[in-house]
Amino acid sequence: MITTTFIPEAVVLADGDYPSHPYPLSLLEQSPTVVCCDGAAESYFAHGHRPEAIVGDGDSLSAASKRKFAEKLVIVDEQETNDLSKAMRFLRRHGFQKVAIVGATGKREDHTLGNISLLMEYLNQGFEVRMITDHGVFVPARDTQTFESERGQQISVFNFDAKHLQSEGLVYPIGDLSAWWKGTLNEAQNASFTIRAEGNYLVYKAYRPL
């Protein structure tokens, strides 16, 4: 069972919109280890916090900020990955496996889409990872899984390379989802639902309105 309760070992704050929903804000408040992608560091400091590390290529920080945060900076110059992946790689080197990502959506839509798609890479790298937004939670998954839910909760399923997709406990049965839009706007019927599949897919679970 993939449960709603997720207590990460570490949190990555990306440089999208700073969270405003109580859930991602509570993760930033309570996690003993928060790593900022370099552009997110100033927002995190402005909210009264100090991260464990600031990871990235440094291009989003001013010279003054680089001096101010020098003891926290982990500069990675290579351009083959983005700052989010550099932060995840930093956490993997330090033995973290259960990670929540916040602040990864908003601002530029291309960055948002790229960050969401990277969840599948992190799953395949051995992370147990969630992307926590102001509106819901993205959960990368592989093969057959059962997900905790609430009756009436809005659910979307996005296929990456899975075959033989089937659902139990959703209002609208799913197939192999040849296009991403075909798996959106579904709904949980009860306290859990099951996705049967062979391969990788992404589940989005929306919050109840506050």
Contacts in CASP RR format, 6 or more apart in sequence:
PFRMAT RR
TARGET T0000
AUTHOR 0000-0000-0000
METHOD contacts of the structure
MODEL  1
MITTTFIPEAVVLADGDYPSHPYPLSLLEQSPTVVCCDGAAESYFAHGHR
PEAIVGDGDSLSAASKRKFAEKLVIVDEQETNDLSKAMRFLRRHGFQKVA
IVGATGKREDHTLGNISLLMEYLNQGFEVRMITDHGVFVPARDTQTFESE
RGQQISVFNFDAKHLQSEGLVYPIGDLSAWWKGTLNEAQNASFTIRAEGN
YLVYKAYRPL
1 146 0 8 1.000
1 147 0 8 1.000
1 148 0 8 1.000
1 192 0 8 1.000
2 139 0 8 1.000
2 141 0 8 1.000
2 145 0 8 1.000
2 146 0 8 1.000
2 147 0 8 1.000
2 148 0 8 1.000
3 148 0 8 1.000
4 148 0 8 1.000
4 149 0 8 1.000
4 205 0 8 1.000
6 98 0 8 1.000
6 100 0 8 1.000
6 130 0 8 1.000
6 137 0 8 1.000
7 98 0 8 1.000
8 27 0 8 1.000
8 31 0 8 1.000
8 98 0 8 1.000
8 99 0 8 1.000
8 100 0 8 1.000
8 130 0 8 1.000
9 33 0 8 1.000
9 96 0 8 1.000
9 97 0 8 1.000
9 98 0 8 1.000
9 99 0 8 1.000
10 31 0 8 1.000
10 33 0 8 1.000
10 34 0 8 1.000
10 35 0 8 1.000
10 52 0 8 1.000
10 91 0 8 1.000
10 96 0 8 1.000
10 98 0 8 1.000
10 99 0 8 1.000
10 100 0 8 1.000
11 27 0 8 1.000
11 28 0 8 1.000
11 31 0 8 1.000
11 33 0 8 1.000
11 34 0 8 1.000
11 35 0 8 1.000
11 99 0 8 1.000
11 100 0 8 1.000
11 101 0 8 1.000
11 102 0 8 1.000
12 34 0 8 1.000
12 35 0 8 1.000
12 36 0 8 1.000
12 37 0 8 1.000
12 84 0 8 1.000
12 87 0 8 1.000
12 88 0 8 1.000
12 91 0 8 1.000
12 99 0 8 1.000
12 100 0 8 1.000
12 101 0 8 1.000
12 102 0 8 1.000
12 104 0 8 1.000
13 28 0 8 1.000
13 34 0 8 1.000
13 35 0 8 1.000
13 36 0 8 1.000
13 37 0 8 1.000
13 40 0 8 1.000
13 43 0 8 1.000
13 44 0 8 1.000
13 51 0 8 1.000
13 102 0 8 1.000
13 103 0 8 1.000
14 37 0 8 1.000
14 40 0 8 1.000
14 83 0 8 1.000
14 84 0 8 1.000
14 87 0 8 1.000
14 101 0 8 1.000
14 102 0 8 1.000
14 103 0 8 1.000
14 104 0 8 1.000
14 115 0 8 1.000
15 37 0 8 1.000
15 38 0 8 1.000
15 39 0 8 1.000
15 40 0 8 1.000
15 43 0 8 1.000
15 60 0 8 1.000
15 83 0 8 1.000
15 103 0 8 1.000
15 107 0 8 1.000
16 40 0 8 1.000
16 103 0 8 1.000
16 104 0 8 1.000
16 105 0 8 1.000
16 106 0 8 1.000
16 107 0 8 1.000
16 111 0 8 1.000
16 112 0 8 1.000
17 103 0 8 1.000
17 105 0 8 1.000
17 106 0 8 1.000
17 107 0 8 1.000
17 134 0 8 1.000
18 40 0 8 1.000
18 43 0 8 1.000
18 47 0 8 1.000
18 103 0 8 1.000
19 25 0 8 1.000
19 28 0 8 1.000
19 102 0 8 1.000
19 103 0 8 1.000
19 132 0 8 1.000
19 133 0 8 1.000
19 134 0 8 1.000
20 134 0 8 1.000
21 133 0 8 1.000
21 134 0 8 1.000
21 135 0 8 1.000
21 136 0 8 1.000
21 207 0 8 1.000
21 210 0 8 1.000
22 210 0 8 1.000
23 132 0 8 1.000
23 207 0 8 1.000
24 100 0 8 1.000
24 102 0 8 1.000
24 103 0 8 1.000
24 132 0 8 1.000
24 133 0 8 1.000
24 134 0 8 1.000
27 100 0 8 1.000
27 102 0 8 1.000
27 132 0 8 1.000
28 34 0 8 1.000
28 44 0 8 1.000
28 47 0 8 1.000
28 49 0 8 1.000
28 102 0 8 1.000
29 49 0 8 1.000
31 100 0 8 1.000
33 52 0 8 1.000
33 91 0 8 1.000
33 96 0 8 1.000
34 44 0 8 1.000
34 49 0 8 1.000
34 51 0 8 1.000
34 52 0 8 1.000
35 51 0 8 1.000
35 52 0 8 1.000
35 53 0 8 1.000
35 54 0 8 1.000
35 55 0 8 1.000
35 87 0 8 1.000
35 90 0 8 1.000
35 91 0 8 1.000
36 44 0 8 1.000
36 51 0 8 1.000
36 53 0 8 1.000
36 54 0 8 1.000
36 55 0 8 1.000
36 87 0 8 1.000
37 54 0 8 1.000
37 55 0 8 1.000
37 56 0 8 1.000
37 60 0 8 1.000
37 83 0 8 1.000
37 84 0 8 1.000
37 86 0 8 1.000
37 87 0 8 1.000
38 54 0 8 1.000
38 55 0 8 1.000
38 56 0 8 1.000
38 57 0 8 1.000
38 58 0 8 1.000
38 59 0 8 1.000
38 60 0 8 1.000
38 61 0 8 1.000
38 73 0 8 1.000
38 83 0 8 1.000
39 58 0 8 1.000
39 60 0 8 1.000
39 61 0 8 1.000
39 83 0 8 1.000
40 103 0 8 1.000
41 51 0 8 1.000
41 54 0 8 1.000
41 61 0 8 1.000
41 65 0 8 1.000
41 69 0 8 1.000
41 72 0 8 1.000
42 61 0 8 1.000
42 65 0 8 1.000
44 50 0 8 1.000
44 51 0 8 1.000
45 69 0 8 1.000
50 72 0 8 1.000
51 72 0 8 1.000
52 72 0 8 1.000
53 72 0 8 1.000
53 73 0 8 1.000
53 74 0 8 1.000
53 90 0 8 1.000
54 61 0 8 1.000
54 69 0 8 1.000
54 72 0 8 1.000
54 73 0 8 1.000
54 74 0 8 1.000
55 74 0 8 1.000
55 76 0 8 1.000
55 83 0 8 1.000
55 86 0 8 1.000
55 87 0 8 1.000
55 90 0 8 1.000
56 74 0 8 1.000
56 75 0 8 1.000
56 76 0 8 1.000
56 83 0 8 1.000
56 86 0 8 1.000
56 87 0 8 1.000
57 75 0 8 1.000
57 76 0 8 1.000
57 77 0 8 1.000
57 78 0 8 1.000
57 79 0 8 1.000
57 83 0 8 1.000
57 86 0 8 1.000
58 66 0 8 1.000
58 73 0 8 1.000
58 75 0 8 1.000
60 83 0 8 1.000
61 69 0 8 1.000
61 73 0 8 1.000
66 73 0 8 1.000
74 90 0 8 1.000
76 86 0 8 1.000
76 89 0 8 1.000
81 89 0 8 1.000
82 111 0 8 1.000
82 114 0 8 1.000
82 115 0 8 1.000
82 118 0 8 1.000
84 101 0 8 1.000
84 104 0 8 1.000
84 115 0 8 1.000
84 118 0 8 1.000
85 118 0 8 1.000
85 121 0 8 1.000
88 99 0 8 1.000
88 122 0 8 1.000
88 125 0 8 1.000
88 127 0 8 1.000
88 129 0 8 1.000
91 99 0 8 1.000
92 125 0 8 1.000
92 127 0 8 1.000
97 126 0 8 1.000
97 127 0 8 1.000
97 128 0 8 1.000
98 127 0 8 1.000
98 128 0 8 1.000
98 129 0 8 1.000
99 122 0 8 1.000
99 127 0 8 1.000
99 128 0 8 1.000
99 129 0 8 1.000
99 130 0 8 1.000
100 129 0 8 1.000
100 130 0 8 1.000
100 131 0 8 1.000
100 132 0 8 1.000
101 115 0 8 1.000
101 119 0 8 1.000
101 129 0 8 1.000
101 130 0 8 1.000
101 131 0 8 1.000
101 132 0 8 1.000
102 131 0 8 1.000
102 132 0 8 1.000
102 133 0 8 1.000
103 133 0 8 1.000
104 112 0 8 1.000
104 115 0 8 1.000
104 116 0 8 1.000
104 131 0 8 1.000
104 133 0 8 1.000
105 112 0 8 1.000
105 115 0 8 1.000
105 116 0 8 1.000
105 131 0 8 1.000
105 133 0 8 1.000
105 134 0 8 1.000
106 112 0 8 1.000
115 131 0 8 1.000
116 131 0 8 1.000
116 138 0 8 1.000
116 202 0 8 1.000
119 129 0 8 1.000
119 131 0 8 1.000
119 138 0 8 1.000
119 140 0 8 1.000
119 202 0 8 1.000
120 140 0 8 1.000
120 160 0 8 1.000
120 200 0 8 1.000
120 202 0 8 1.000
122 129 0 8 1.000
122 140 0 8 1.000
123 129 0 8 1.000
123 140 0 8 1.000
123 141 0 8 1.000
123 142 0 8 1.000
123 200 0 8 1.000
124 200 0 8 1.000
129 140 0 8 1.000
130 137 0 8 1.000
130 138 0 8 1.000
130 139 0 8 1.000
131 137 0 8 1.000
131 138 0 8 1.000
135 206 0 8 1.000
135 207 0 8 1.000
136 204 0 8 1.000
136 205 0 8 1.000
136 206 0 8 1.000
136 207 0 8 1.000
137 204 0 8 1.000
137 205 0 8 1.000
137 207 0 8 1.000
138 202 0 8 1.000
138 203 0 8 1.000
138 204 0 8 1.000
139 147 0 8 1.000
139 202 0 8 1.000
139 203 0 8 1.000
139 204 0 8 1.000
139 205 0 8 1.000
140 200 0 8 1.000
140 201 0 8 1.000
140 202 0 8 1.000
140 203 0 8 1.000
141 147 0 8 1.000
141 195 0 8 1.000
141 200 0 8 1.000
141 201 0 8 1.000
141 202 0 8 1.000
141 203 0 8 1.000
142 199 0 8 1.000
142 200 0 8 1.000
142 201 0 8 1.000
143 197 0 8 1.000
143 198 0 8 1.000
143 199 0 8 1.000
144 194 0 8 1.000
144 195 0 8 1.000
144 196 0 8 1.000
144 197 0 8 1.000
145 194 0 8 1.000
145 195 0 8 1.000
146 192 0 8 1.000
146 193 0 8 1.000
146 194 0 8 1.000
147 192 0 8 1.000
147 193 0 8 1.000
147 194 0 8 1.000
147 195 0 8 1.000
147 203 0 8 1.000
147 205 0 8 1.000
148 191 0 8 1.000
148 192 0 8 1.000
149 155 0 8 1.000
149 188 0 8 1.000
149 190 0 8 1.000
149 191 0 8 1.000
149 192 0 8 1.000
149 193 0 8 1.000
149 205 0 8 1.000
150 188 0 8 1.000
150 191 0 8 1.000
150 208 0 8 1.000
151 188 0 8 1.000
151 189 0 8 1.000
151 190 0 8 1.000
151 191 0 8 1.000
152 187 0 8 1.000
152 188 0 8 1.000
152 189 0 8 1.000
153 187 0 8 1.000
153 188 0 8 1.000
153 205 0 8 1.000
153 206 0 8 1.000
153 208 0 8 1.000
154 185 0 8 1.000
154 186 0 8 1.000
154 187 0 8 1.000
154 205 0 8 1.000
154 206 0 8 1.000
155 170 0 8 1.000
155 186 0 8 1.000
155 187 0 8 1.000
155 188 0 8 1.000
155 193 0 8 1.000
155 203 0 8 1.000
155 204 0 8 1.000
155 205 0 8 1.000
155 206 0 8 1.000
156 183 0 8 1.000
156 184 0 8 1.000
156 185 0 8 1.000
156 186 0 8 1.000
156 203 0 8 1.000
156 204 0 8 1.000
157 165 0 8 1.000
157 167 0 8 1.000
157 174 0 8 1.000
157 177 0 8 1.000
157 183 0 8 1.000
157 186 0 8 1.000
157 195 0 8 1.000
157 201 0 8 1.000
157 202 0 8 1.000
157 203 0 8 1.000
157 204 0 8 1.000
158 177 0 8 1.000
158 180 0 8 1.000
158 183 0 8 1.000
158 201 0 8 1.000
158 202 0 8 1.000
158 203 0 8 1.000
158 204 0 8 1.000
159 165 0 8 1.000
159 176 0 8 1.000
159 177 0 8 1.000
159 178 0 8 1.000
159 180 0 8 1.000
159 183 0 8 1.000
159 201 0 8 1.000
160 199 0 8 1.000
160 200 0 8 1.000
160 201 0 8 1.000
160 202 0 8 1.000
161 199 0 8 1.000
161 200 0 8 1.000
162 176 0 8 1.000
162 197 0 8 1.000
162 198 0 8 1.000
162 199 0 8 1.000
162 200 0 8 1.000
162 201 0 8 1.000
163 176 0 8 1.000
163 197 0 8 1.000
163 198 0 8 1.000
163 199 0 8 1.000
164 176 0 8 1.000
164 196 0 8 1.000
164 197 0 8 1.000
164 198 0 8 1.000
165 174 0 8 1.000
165 175 0 8 1.000
165 176 0 8 1.000
165 177 0 8 1.000
165 195 0 8 1.000
165 196 0 8 1.000
165 197 0 8 1.000
165 201 0 8 1.000
166 173 0 8 1.000
166 174 0 8 1.000
166 175 0 8 1.000
166 195 0 8 1.000
166 196 0 8 1.000
166 197 0 8 1.000
167 173 0 8 1.000
167 174 0 8 1.000
167 175 0 8 1.000
167 186 0 8 1.000
167 193 0 8 1.000
167 194 0 8 1.000
167 195 0 8 1.000
167 196 0 8 1.000
168 193 0 8 1.000
168 194 0 8 1.000
168 196 0 8 1.000
169 188 0 8 1.000
169 189 0 8 1.000
169 190 0 8 1.000
169 192 0 8 1.000
169 193 0 8 1.000
169 194 0 8 1.000
170 186 0 8 1.000
170 187 0 8 1.000
170 188 0 8 1.000
170 189 0 8 1.000
170 193 0 8 1.000
171 186 0 8 1.000
171 187 0 8 1.000
171 188 0 8 1.000
171 189 0 8 1.000
172 186 0 8 1.000
172 187 0 8 1.000
174 182 0 8 1.000
174 183 0 8 1.000
174 186 0 8 1.000
174 195 0 8 1.000
177 183 0 8 1.000
177 201 0 8 1.000
195 201 0 8 1.000
195 203 0 8 1.000
END
